Amino acid sequence: MKGYVQVYTGNGKGKTTAALGLALRALGAGLRVYMAQFIKGSGYCELKALERLSGSVTFKQYGLGFFINREPDENDVIAAREGLKQVRRIMCSGKYDLVILDEANMAVDYGLFSVEDLLDFIKARPENVELVITGRKAHPRIVEAADLVTEMRAIKHYYRKGVEARTGIEK
């Protein structure tokens, strides 16, 4: 089966959730899934769910945590760049049908790796691998390189009324 490059971006909720939904569909079809997560730290319920699916889906974090109160430092940059290199080898290994780069768009935006690094990753994709790239602020060159781009747009969100992220729904 021919694979394509999908990008889920925008300021609305649901980019990672959409990628996980596609992973679930792929698993149901017997496809092999690898999910690499950049920037986000632990504490997200999807990590617990993916642990339960170990053996069916491989998941690894290549970020040292989300940057809420600080700028990324040299260790963040090293972890992300080494992670992208490792995932590229994994993607080219022939072991996976679907590869997800969660928050890779934000990794580019924060300067953890360059848009050229991500474009080189896309170009290295074997023809049969489906590649999903998530995160706000997708670079225009990534959008251009993709075959499918979905923008999640925030129209209304209860966060604006002071509702904190809820376990199992937003985190």
C-alpha positions, 0 to 999 in steps of 0.5 A: 500500500502506498503511504502518504504524508499527513499534517494535523495542525492549527490552534484547536484541540484534537491534533494528537487525538486524531493521530491516536485515532488513526493509530487505533484504526491502523492497529485494527487493520494489522498495521505496525505503528510507531509514535514519537512524541516531541516536547510533551512530558509525562502525565498524559493519559494516552501514555498509559493507554499506549503502554497497555497496547505495547507489543502492538504499537511502539511509543517513545518520547524524545522531549524533555518536557513542555516549555511553559515557563522557560525557553528550550535549552541545549539539552532539549535541542540535543534530545529532539535532534537525536530523537529525529535521527533515531526515528528516521532510522526506525521509519526506514527500517521496514518494521513500521507502516505508520509513523507519527511525529507528535508535536514535530511542528512545534519542535520546528517552531521552537528551534529544536530542529530545523524545517530542513531537518523535518523536510529531509525526514519527509524525503527519506520516507519509504513509499509504503510508510504513512507519516503523520506530523502533528502540532500547531504552527506547521511551517508553510514548507511542511504544509506544501510537502504534505499530501493531506493537511487538516487544520483544527480551528478553535471556535469555542473552548471551555478553557476560556471560561477557566476550565482546567485540562481534565484527566482523560479528556485533555490530558 
